[in-house]
Amino acid sequence: MDDPLNLKQYIRTVKNFPISGITFRDITSLIETPVAFVKTCNELTKITKKFNANIVASIESRGFIFAGTIARDLELPFVLARKPGKLPNKTFSKSFDLEYGSTSIEIQKNTKISTDNNIVIVDDLVATGGTALACAELFTNNFNIKIENILILSVIDLPELGGSKLIKDKGFNISTIVSY
């Protein structure tokens, strides 16, 4: 099943955005529809709870929308993975490629993380997997979190771009609720 919660009807498809040749899945229509947004957040929270997470992390910026609700609902710490220069303390940084460019993300070095934490990394979608893997590797390489203690959790999976397969091939857990 690629849409068990019947959410696709709330996700717009925008062709040639942000650049020509890209088909963008726009979650703004989903978050503007309360019934769809609540259903999505409840499902993400349920998956996070089942994973026994004790930290919610998220990738700037659309992932923050969903991760904040999960952290609030489960009363868990919320760790931000941000674009360079956006965090006030010293950071660990990881560069990665996108389907239409490259960038990097950072997590503050003073973030309280133990090696036995279960971490759920939340984003709006998995495309090539570069963003999610960069974030996961920030935790494995800098905080000594075991691969099996990380779950990459997204609303949307774009399997034709290979990201979810790459994430699985590298040994990370992944869960998504809508697939295109």
Backbone as ProteinMPNN parsed JSONL, in Angstrom:
{"seq_chain_A": "MDDPLNLKQYIRTVKNFPISGITFRDITSLIETPVAFVKTCNELTKITKKFNANIVASIESRGFIFAGTIARDLELPFVLARKPGKLPNKTFSKSFDLEYGSTSIEIQKNTKISTDNNIVIVDDLVATGGTALACAELFTNNFNIKIENILILSVIDLPELGGSKLIKDKGFNISTIVSY", "coords_chain_A": {"N_chain_A": [[0.854, -1.184, 0.0], [0.583, 2.164, -0.88], [-0.462, 4.431, 0.141], [-1.817, 4.33, 2.77], [-3.257, 5.922, 4.596], [-4.741, 7.565, 3.065], [-3.7, 10.067, 2.143], [-2.556, 11.223, -0.111], [-4.259, 12.758, -1.672], [-4.104, 15.23, -0.533], [-1.662, 16.254, -1.093], [0.054, 18.315, -3.173], [1.268, 18.188, -6.544], [3.928, 19.684, -8.114], [5.229, 20.637, -11.046], [8.492, 21.099, -12.473], [9.788, 22.51, -10.363], [12.044, 23.061, -7.732], [13.61, 23.711, -9.853], [13.858, 23.34, -13.44], [12.698, 20.226, -14.636], [12.406, 18.917, -12.222], [10.042, 17.247, -10.2], [8.056, 18.365, -7.784], [6.866, 17.532, -4.592], [4.432, 18.933, -2.826], [3.888, 19.728, 0.41], [2.475, 21.74, 1.611], [-0.244, 21.982, 1.104], [-1.205, 19.774, 2.476], [-0.584, 20.392, 5.167], [-2.154, 22.594, 5.453], [-4.651, 21.589, 5.653], [-6.535, 20.704, 8.179], [-7.581, 18.098, 9.052], [-6.033, 16.288, 7.567], [-3.439, 17.023, 8.318], [-3.438, 16.515, 11.107], [-3.959, 13.759, 11.073], [-1.645, 12.848, 9.787], [0.397, 13.714, 11.578], [-0.343, 12.288, 13.88], [0.084, 9.646, 13.019], [2.867, 9.665, 12.519], [3.77, 10.132, 15.12], [2.873, 7.799, 16.361], [4.472, 5.844, 15.076], [7.001, 6.698, 15.908], [6.801, 6.329, 18.677], [6.499, 3.536, 18.772], [9.036, 2.782, 17.928], [10.427, 3.29, 20.18], [11.728, 5.703, 20.67], [13.898, 8.141, 22.16], [14.789, 10.555, 21.514], [13.942, 13.112, 19.279], [14.877, 14.155, 16.164], [15.326, 16.595, 13.604], [15.326, 17.79, 10.226], [16.144, 20.819, 8.695], [13.927, 22.483, 6.542], [11.231, 21.832, 6.436], [10.818, 19.425, 7.754], [10.793, 20.175, 10.415], [8.2, 20.985, 10.955], [6.681, 18.664, 11.335], [8.209, 17.178, 13.182], [8.23, 18.72, 15.494], [5.634, 18.404, 16.501], [5.634, 15.697, 17.141], [7.671, 15.54, 19.107], [6.505, 17.154, 21.05], [4.097, 15.713, 21.596], [5.105, 13.283, 22.619], [6.741, 14.146, 24.588], [9.555, 14.502, 24.247], [13.082, 15.277, 23.809], [14.003, 17.658, 21.292], [16.012, 17.797, 18.613], [17.758, 19.941, 16.491], [18.708, 19.847, 13.103], [20.443, 21.892, 11.162], [20.873, 24.363, 8.523], [24.11, 25.597, 7.477], [25.642, 27.924, 9.752], [23.404, 28.706, 11.213], [23.066, 27.905, 13.813], [23.844, 28.685, 17.235], [26.047, 27.704, 18.701], [29.191, 25.812, 18.745], [29.507, 23.453, 16.09], [28.904, 20.159, 14.629], [29.407, 19.213, 11.299], [28.061, 18.153, 8.148], [28.435, 17.504, 4.788], [26.466, 17.066, 1.791], [24.836, 15.706, -1.155], [22.074, 16.866, -3.073], [19.132, 16.164, -5.088], [19.249, 18.204, -6.854], [21.553, 19.76, -6.457], [24.025, 20.709, -3.95], [24.745, 20.772, -0.406], [25.038, 21.416, 3.148], [24.549, 20.225, 6.524], [24.151, 20.942, 10.031], [24.7, 20.065, 13.468], [24.551, 20.995, 16.84], [27.435, 20.752, 18.886], [27.21, 20.643, 21.626], [24.878, 19.324, 22.186], [22.841, 17.23, 24.126], [23.321, 14.002, 24.026], [23.247, 10.531, 24.38], [25.123, 7.505, 23.901], [23.442, 5.312, 23.834], [20.973, 6.189, 23.017], [17.836, 6.125, 21.249], [17.095, 7.392, 18.205], [14.903, 9.273, 16.277], [14.797, 10.526, 13.107], [13.282, 13.091, 11.496], [11.755, 14.091, 8.485], [10.171, 15.782, 5.702], [10.144, 14.4, 3.253], [11.681, 11.596, 1.526], [13.987, 11.59, -0.942], [16.595, 11.367, -2.798], [17.928, 10.486, -0.621], [20.138, 11.693, 0.471], [20.045, 13.889, 2.304], [18.817, 12.802, 4.623], [20.603, 10.693, 5.207], [22.959, 12.155, 5.671], [22.27, 13.509, 8.012], [21.791, 11.309, 9.731], [24.36, 10.223, 9.753], [25.733, 12.251, 11.035], [24.977, 11.734, 13.644], [25.883, 9.047, 14.027], [28.654, 9.242, 13.5], [29.594, 11.311, 15.165], [28.354, 11.258, 17.667], [28.397, 8.669, 18.351], [26.195, 6.935, 17.994], [24.508, 3.917, 17.441], [23.852, 2.428, 14.283], [21.483, 0.891, 14.105], [19.967, 2.093, 16.023], [18.765, 4.268, 14.982], [16.083, 5.754, 13.337], [14.852, 6.725, 10.287], [12.369, 8.832, 9.421], [9.716, 9.729, 7.424], [7.164, 11.671, 5.803], [6.657, 11.337, 3.048], [7.761, 9.092, 0.509], [9.885, 8.852, -2.242], [10.464, 6.49, -4.09], [11.511, 5.936, -6.648], [13.693, 7.569, -6.928], [15.609, 6.408, -5.426], [16.448, 6.837, -2.772], [15.285, 5.696, -0.379], [15.963, 3.003, -0.659], [18.782, 3.193, -0.644], [19.178, 4.137, 1.97], [18.238, 1.914, 3.45], [20.07, -0.002, 2.483], [22.396, 0.944, 3.655], [21.975, 0.198, 6.213], [20.293, 1.547, 7.958], [17.194, 2.114, 9.71], [14.036, 2.752, 8.215], [11.009, 4.512, 7.734], [8.062, 5.406, 6.104], [5.009, 7.165, 5.193], [3.546, 7.71, 2.908], [3.842, 6.822, -0.461], [5.192, 7.494, -3.678]], "CA_chain_A": [[0.0, 0.0, 0.0], [1.417, 3.353, -0.966], [-1.163, 5.565, 0.758], [-2.801, 3.707, 3.669], [-4.063, 6.914, 5.315], [-5.446, 8.372, 2.06], [-3.162, 11.426, 2.255], [-2.082, 11.759, -1.396], [-5.195, 13.771, -2.164], [-3.772, 16.511, 0.091], [-0.293, 16.621, -1.466], [0.108, 18.829, -4.544], [2.424, 17.915, -7.387], [4.306, 20.898, -8.838], [6.258, 20.294, -12.031], [9.563, 22.067, -12.743], [10.105, 23.324, -9.195], [12.531, 24.437, -7.794], [14.27, 23.931, -11.144], [13.299, 22.571, -14.541], [12.935, 18.793, -14.594], [12.085, 18.369, -10.896], [8.642, 17.169, -9.793], [8.063, 18.694, -6.358], [5.685, 17.13, -3.816], [4.183, 20.093, -1.974], [3.134, 19.373, 1.613], [1.738, 22.866, 2.196], [-1.681, 21.689, 1.039], [-1.489, 18.814, 3.541], [-0.577, 21.051, 6.482], [-3.249, 23.577, 5.465], [-5.896, 20.845, 5.821], [-6.396, 20.18, 9.545], [-7.81, 16.66, 9.198], [-4.879, 15.598, 6.982], [-2.269, 17.325, 9.138], [-3.581, 15.78, 12.364], [-3.81, 12.337, 10.753], [-0.222, 12.648, 9.496], [1.168, 13.86, 12.82], [-0.675, 11.166, 14.761], [0.756, 8.445, 12.505], [4.302, 9.826, 12.767], [3.947, 9.959, 16.559], [2.675, 6.369, 16.631], [5.673, 5.15, 14.593], [8.1, 7.102, 16.799], [6.585, 5.655, 19.961], [6.762, 2.108, 18.555], [10.49, 2.65, 17.829], [10.965, 3.595, 21.519], [12.649, 6.835, 20.555], [14.004, 9.06, 23.276], [15.156, 11.845, 20.93], [13.429, 13.429, 17.947], [15.721, 15.093, 15.437], [14.704, 16.954, 12.345], [16.13, 18.468, 9.225], [15.58, 22.097, 8.258], [13.016, 23.176, 7.42], [9.886, 21.249, 6.46], [10.763, 18.38, 8.768], [10.488, 20.78, 11.718], [6.743, 21.071, 11.117], [6.185, 17.385, 11.847], [8.991, 16.739, 14.336], [7.798, 19.471, 16.674], [4.417, 17.805, 17.071], [6.013, 14.403, 17.729], [8.394, 15.823, 20.347], [5.526, 17.641, 22.029], [3.181, 14.639, 21.99], [5.794, 12.245, 23.386], [7.565, 14.836, 25.583], [10.939, 14.119, 23.965], [13.952, 16.353, 23.326], [13.918, 17.925, 19.856], [17.329, 18.225, 18.146], [17.676, 20.572, 15.176], [19.772, 19.75, 12.105], [20.191, 23.14, 10.445], [21.795, 24.84, 7.496], [25.304, 26.207, 8.08], [25.594, 29.277, 10.298], [22.121, 29.011, 11.856], [23.091, 27.496, 15.212], [24.714, 29.627, 17.953], [27.204, 27.076, 19.338], [30.039, 25.023, 17.846], [28.697, 22.409, 15.468], [29.4, 19.134, 13.731], [28.841, 19.515, 9.99], [28.124, 17.079, 7.151], [28.031, 17.91, 3.437], [25.768, 16.024, 1.038], [24.254, 16.102, -2.433], [20.632, 16.82, -3.292], [18.834, 15.819, -6.478], [19.471, 19.385, -7.696], [22.625, 20.592, -5.916], [24.666, 20.18, -2.748], [24.683, 21.649, 0.754], [25.46, 20.724, 4.363], [23.736, 20.459, 7.717], [24.931, 20.985, 11.265], [24.095, 19.818, 14.779], [25.406, 21.577, 17.87], [28.29, 19.81, 19.609], [26.801, 20.564, 23.03], [23.599, 18.624, 22.296], [22.921, 16.123, 25.081], [22.979, 12.733, 23.383], [23.981, 9.377, 24.904], [25.354, 6.493, 22.864], [22.363, 4.318, 23.816], [19.705, 6.809, 22.605], [17.125, 5.787, 20.011], [16.833, 8.684, 17.581], [14.076, 9.338, 15.07], [15.11, 11.696, 12.275], [12.044, 13.389, 10.785], [11.753, 15.033, 7.375], [8.914, 15.679, 4.96], [10.217, 13.349, 2.245], [12.943, 10.972, 1.153], [14.187, 11.583, -2.398], [17.837, 10.625, -3.047], [18.402, 9.992, 0.663], [21.331, 12.407, 0.901], [19.801, 14.703, 3.499], [18.574, 11.912, 5.761], [21.846, 9.993, 5.538], [23.887, 13.122, 6.265], [21.838, 13.721, 9.392], [22.05, 10.072, 10.47], [25.805, 10.086, 9.924], [26.144, 13.19, 12.085], [24.781, 11.042, 14.921], [26.747, 7.865, 14.151], [30.072, 9.62, 13.469], [29.977, 12.298, 16.183], [27.762, 10.95, 18.969], [28.543, 7.213, 18.51], [24.904, 6.249, 17.997], [24.51, 2.738, 16.57], [22.971, 2.533, 13.105], [20.176, 0.287, 14.393], [19.25, 2.962, 16.963], [18.275, 5.432, 14.238], [14.967, 5.567, 12.397], [14.568, 7.86, 9.409], [10.914, 8.856, 9.331], [9.244, 10.783, 6.521], [5.79, 11.597, 5.322], [6.629, 10.903, 1.651], [8.898, 8.391, -0.086], [9.976, 8.881, -3.699], [11.366, 5.346, -4.276], [12.172, 5.927, -7.96], [14.939, 8.31, -6.808], [16.573, 5.503, -4.802], [16.87, 7.195, -1.416], [14.874, 4.745, 0.66], [16.789, 1.805, -0.849], [20.124, 3.53, -0.175], [19.108, 4.189, 3.437], [18.162, 0.518, 3.907], [21.343, -0.656, 2.151], [23.416, 1.391, 4.62], [21.648, -0.414, 7.498], [19.403, 2.36, 8.79], [15.751, 1.882, 9.682], [13.286, 3.809, 7.534], [9.558, 4.356, 7.685], [7.348, 6.502, 5.444], [3.578, 6.855, 5.211], [3.0, 7.871, 1.553], [4.856, 6.523, -1.469], [4.825, 7.869, -5.047]], "C_chain_A": [[0.895, 1.241, 0.0], [0.752, 4.592, -0.385], [-2.228, 5.058, 1.736], [-3.699, 4.687, 4.415], [-4.825, 7.845, 4.372], [-5.013, 9.845, 2.111], [-2.744, 12.04, 0.924], [-2.983, 12.87, -1.936], [-4.881, 15.168, -1.616], [-2.379, 17.021, -0.279], [-0.284, 17.044, -2.928], [1.372, 18.357, -5.245], [2.692, 19.165, -8.212], [5.461, 20.53, -9.77], [7.237, 21.456, -12.21], [9.813, 23.041, -11.596], [10.998, 22.512, -8.273], [13.314, 24.757, -9.075], [13.607, 23.046, -12.189], [13.68, 21.099, -14.416], [12.619, 18.133, -13.266], [10.572, 18.362, -10.708], [8.608, 17.269, -8.276], [6.76, 18.228, -5.716], [5.5, 18.173, -2.713], [3.3, 19.721, -0.79], [2.35, 20.546, 2.195], [0.237, 22.627, 2.15], [-2.09, 20.69, 2.115], [-1.557, 19.528, 4.891], [-1.638, 22.145, 6.592], [-4.609, 22.919, 5.654], [-5.842, 20.152, 7.18], [-6.583, 18.671, 9.681], [-6.617, 15.867, 8.663], [-3.63, 15.805, 7.836], [-2.304, 16.534, 10.445], [-3.373, 14.29, 12.131], [-2.337, 11.994, 10.509], [0.597, 12.692, 10.776], [0.902, 12.713, 13.787], [0.035, 9.886, 14.32], [2.267, 8.507, 12.753], [4.627, 9.628, 14.252], [3.835, 8.489, 16.937], [3.92, 5.563, 16.232], [6.863, 5.447, 15.502], [7.999, 6.396, 18.141], [6.916, 4.173, 19.849], [8.27, 1.844, 18.469], [11.179, 2.865, 19.186], [12.009, 4.704, 21.476], [12.703, 7.613, 21.856], [14.575, 10.407, 22.84], [14.493, 11.945, 19.561], [14.382, 14.452, 17.347], [15.021, 15.438, 14.141], [15.606, 17.838, 11.521], [15.395, 19.719, 8.767], [15.03, 21.969, 6.845], [11.657, 22.498, 7.504], [9.743, 20.121, 7.476], [10.407, 18.914, 10.141], [8.984, 20.797, 11.998], [6.208, 19.819, 11.788], [6.903, 16.964, 13.124], [8.569, 17.457, 15.616], [6.564, 18.872, 17.319], [4.724, 16.472, 17.733], [6.699, 14.632, 19.076], [7.443, 16.306, 21.437], [4.645, 16.51, 22.528], [3.831, 13.604, 22.895], [6.716, 12.806, 24.47], [9.031, 14.405, 25.482], [11.765, 15.338, 23.576], [13.889, 16.44, 21.806], [15.248, 18.541, 19.421], [17.199, 18.76, 16.722], [18.918, 20.283, 14.346], [19.522, 20.904, 11.144], [21.221, 23.405, 9.367], [22.978, 25.528, 8.165], [25.062, 27.635, 8.57], [24.316, 29.643, 11.024], [22.083, 28.659, 13.342], [24.135, 28.312, 15.975], [25.977, 29.024, 18.565], [28.053, 26.341, 18.309], [29.249, 23.825, 17.348], [29.553, 21.324, 14.826], [28.704, 19.405, 12.407], [29.019, 18.328, 9.055], [27.615, 17.619, 5.824], [27.366, 16.746, 2.735], [25.215, 16.602, -0.245], [22.746, 15.952, -2.398], [20.39, 16.381, -4.733], [19.079, 16.995, -7.415], [20.526, 20.314, -7.11], [23.312, 19.926, -4.742], [24.615, 21.232, -1.643], [25.278, 20.918, 1.954], [24.483, 21.043, 5.492], [24.638, 20.365, 8.932], [24.058, 20.66, 12.472], [25.076, 20.352, 15.812], [26.169, 20.49, 18.634], [27.845, 19.632, 21.056], [25.434, 19.901, 23.226], [23.77, 17.401, 23.202], [22.387, 14.846, 24.43], [23.867, 11.652, 23.983], [24.087, 8.315, 23.822], [24.243, 5.445, 22.782], [20.999, 4.922, 23.435], [19.15, 6.165, 21.341], [16.658, 7.109, 19.42], [15.974, 8.509, 16.339], [14.405, 10.646, 14.368], [13.917, 11.933, 11.363], [12.292, 14.395, 9.662], [10.451, 14.863, 6.615], [8.957, 14.598, 3.899], [11.615, 12.813, 2.077], [12.981, 10.936, -0.366], [15.428, 10.733, -2.687], [18.427, 10.051, -1.764], [19.585, 10.757, 1.23], [21.156, 13.193, 2.182], [19.644, 13.825, 4.732], [19.847, 11.186, 6.183], [22.87, 10.93, 6.161], [23.537, 13.353, 7.729], [22.135, 12.483, 10.243], [23.54, 9.905, 10.748], [26.378, 11.116, 10.889], [26.037, 12.517, 13.456], [25.711, 9.844, 15.074], [28.218, 8.259, 14.265], [30.502, 10.5, 14.633], [29.437, 12.019, 17.576], [27.781, 9.447, 19.266], [27.22, 6.469, 18.678], [24.996, 5.073, 17.029], [23.507, 2.933, 15.435], [21.567, 2.012, 13.412], [19.354, 1.11, 15.386], [18.738, 4.235, 16.301], [17.159, 4.993, 13.297], [14.804, 6.847, 11.599], [13.086, 7.781, 9.078], [10.471, 10.026, 8.479], [7.784, 10.573, 6.173], [5.775, 10.919, 3.961], [7.914, 10.166, 1.284], [8.777, 8.506, -1.602], [10.928, 7.747, -4.114], [12.085, 5.326, -5.622], [13.48, 6.711, -7.945], [16.0, 7.552, -5.999], [16.974, 5.788, -3.374], [16.511, 6.183, -0.357], [15.67, 3.442, 0.548], [18.205, 2.046, -0.334], [20.185, 3.554, 1.35], [19.079, 2.775, 4.012], [19.484, -0.204, 3.667], [22.461, -0.267, 3.11], [23.106, 0.903, 6.033], [20.742, 0.382, 8.405], [17.955, 1.904, 8.657], [15.096, 3.044, 8.954], [11.81, 3.475, 7.575], [8.973, 5.61, 7.032], [5.871, 6.155, 5.401], [2.893, 7.069, 3.861], [4.14, 7.609, 0.565], [4.325, 6.892, -2.855], [5.571, 7.021, -6.037]], "O_chain_A": [[1.84, 1.344, 0.783], [1.328, 5.679, -0.411], [-3.415, 5.327, 1.549], [-4.799, 4.317, 4.828], [-5.473, 8.793, 4.815], [-5.85, 10.748, 2.12], [-2.592, 13.258, 0.834], [-2.51, 13.806, -2.579], [-5.336, 16.17, -2.167], [-1.966, 18.091, 0.168], [-0.574, 16.243, -3.817], [2.41, 18.153, -4.616], [1.812, 19.653, -8.921], [6.542, 20.157, -9.315], [6.867, 22.626, -12.112], [10.023, 24.235, -11.813], [10.709, 21.336, -8.055], [13.638, 25.913, -9.346], [12.879, 22.112, -11.852], [14.829, 20.764, -14.128], [12.569, 16.906, -13.188], [9.897, 19.344, -11.017], [9.072, 16.372, -7.571], [5.676, 18.496, -6.235], [6.31, 18.276, -1.792], [2.114, 19.434, -0.955], [1.629, 20.37, 3.178], [-0.481, 23.029, 3.066], [-3.212, 20.754, 2.616], [-2.481, 19.296, 5.671], [-1.981, 22.573, 7.694], [-5.615, 23.613, 5.8], [-5.178, 19.125, 7.324], [-5.797, 18.025, 10.374], [-6.234, 14.863, 9.264], [-2.857, 14.871, 8.05], [-1.296, 15.948, 10.84], [-2.685, 13.631, 12.91], [-1.849, 10.964, 10.977], [1.404, 11.797, 11.028], [1.823, 12.223, 14.441], [0.531, 9.129, 15.156], [2.874, 7.513, 13.151], [5.644, 9.024, 14.592], [4.618, 7.992, 17.746], [4.362, 4.695, 16.984], [7.642, 4.55, 15.825], [9.0, 5.92, 18.677], [7.55, 3.614, 20.744], [8.732, 0.785, 18.896], [12.383, 2.641, 19.313], [13.034, 4.645, 22.156], [11.705, 7.737, 22.566], [14.819, 11.287, 23.665], [14.485, 10.987, 18.787], [14.657, 15.488, 17.951], [14.213, 14.657, 13.638], [16.499, 18.522, 12.021], [14.196, 19.691, 8.489], [15.693, 21.352, 6.011], [10.993, 22.579, 8.538], [8.652, 19.894, 7.999], [9.797, 18.212, 10.946], [8.556, 20.643, 13.141], [5.383, 19.897, 12.699], [6.274, 16.449, 14.048], [8.555, 16.862, 16.694], [6.456, 18.834, 18.545], [4.145, 16.145, 18.769], [6.351, 13.994, 20.07], [7.562, 15.916, 22.599], [4.457, 16.352, 23.734], [3.201, 13.101, 23.826], [7.385, 12.055, 25.179], [9.656, 14.006, 26.465], [11.223, 16.321, 23.072], [13.741, 15.429, 21.12], [15.576, 19.664, 19.807], [16.606, 18.116, 15.857], [20.043, 20.451, 14.817], [18.535, 20.913, 10.407], [22.276, 22.774, 9.303], [22.863, 25.994, 9.298], [24.389, 28.435, 7.921], [24.154, 30.797, 11.419], [21.166, 29.071, 14.053], [25.2, 28.605, 15.433], [26.894, 29.765, 18.917], [27.681, 26.254, 17.138], [28.433, 23.254, 18.071], [30.73, 21.517, 14.524], [27.534, 19.787, 12.391], [29.999, 17.589, 9.151], [26.498, 18.131, 5.742], [27.65, 15.585, 3.029], [25.132, 17.819, -0.414], [22.209, 15.035, -1.776], [21.335, 16.241, -5.509], [19.115, 16.818, -8.633], [20.414, 21.533, -7.245], [23.198, 18.715, -4.556], [24.461, 22.424, -1.908], [25.953, 19.902, 1.786], [23.704, 21.993, 5.42], [25.728, 19.796, 8.882], [22.859, 20.938, 12.496], [26.287, 20.182, 15.675], [25.612, 19.447, 18.979], [28.079, 18.58, 21.65], [24.895, 19.923, 24.332], [24.725, 16.638, 23.058], [21.179, 14.644, 24.305], [25.082, 11.82, 24.088], [23.24, 8.237, 22.932], [24.117, 4.762, 21.766], [19.98, 4.238, 23.522], [19.902, 5.716, 20.476], [15.916, 7.857, 20.057], [16.281, 7.701, 15.462], [14.307, 11.726, 14.951], [13.575, 11.075, 10.548], [12.95, 15.416, 9.86], [9.709, 13.91, 6.853], [7.948, 13.939, 3.648], [12.601, 13.461, 2.427], [12.119, 10.331, -1.004], [15.325, 9.512, -2.809], [19.331, 9.217, -1.818], [19.998, 10.499, 2.36], [22.025, 13.166, 3.054], [20.266, 14.076, 5.764], [20.138, 11.076, 7.374], [23.579, 10.539, 7.089], [24.422, 13.388, 8.584], [22.668, 12.599, 11.347], [23.935, 9.498, 11.841], [27.415, 10.867, 11.503], [26.895, 12.705, 14.318], [26.274, 9.643, 16.15], [28.953, 7.664, 15.053], [31.659, 10.445, 15.049], [29.999, 12.491, 18.564], [27.258, 8.999, 20.287], [27.141, 5.488, 19.418], [25.507, 5.221, 15.919], [22.447, 3.531, 15.621], [20.575, 2.628, 13.022], [18.165, 0.846, 15.567], [18.325, 5.172, 16.984], [17.277, 4.006, 12.57], [14.639, 7.926, 12.168], [12.61, 6.788, 8.527], [10.804, 11.176, 8.765], [7.251, 9.465, 6.238], [4.968, 10.019, 3.733], [9.008, 10.559, 1.688], [7.708, 8.286, -2.171], [12.081, 8.013, -4.456], [13.169, 4.751, -5.726], [14.302, 6.547, -8.847], [17.145, 7.994, -5.897], [17.774, 5.044, -2.807], [17.345, 5.841, 0.482], [16.014, 2.844, 1.567], [18.768, 1.187, 0.344], [21.135, 3.049, 1.947], [19.811, 2.472, 4.954], [19.965, -0.932, 4.535], [23.373, -1.057, 3.353], [23.879, 1.158, 6.957], [20.446, -0.057, 9.516], [17.548, 1.376, 7.621], [15.545, 4.185, 9.061], [11.412, 2.315, 7.466], [9.348, 6.732, 7.372], [5.504, 4.99, 5.553], [1.751, 6.642, 3.69], [5.253, 8.108, 0.734], [3.163, 6.638, -3.172], [5.397, 7.185, -7.245]]}, "name": "protein", "num_of_chains": 1, "seq": "MDDPLNLKQYIRTVKNFPISGITFRDITSLIETPVAFVKTCNELTKITKKFNANIVASIESRGFIFAGTIARDLELPFVLARKPGKLPNKTFSKSFDLEYGSTSIEIQKNTKISTDNNIVIVDDLVATGGTALACAELFTNNFNIKIENILILSVIDLPELGGSKLIKDKGFNISTIVSY"}
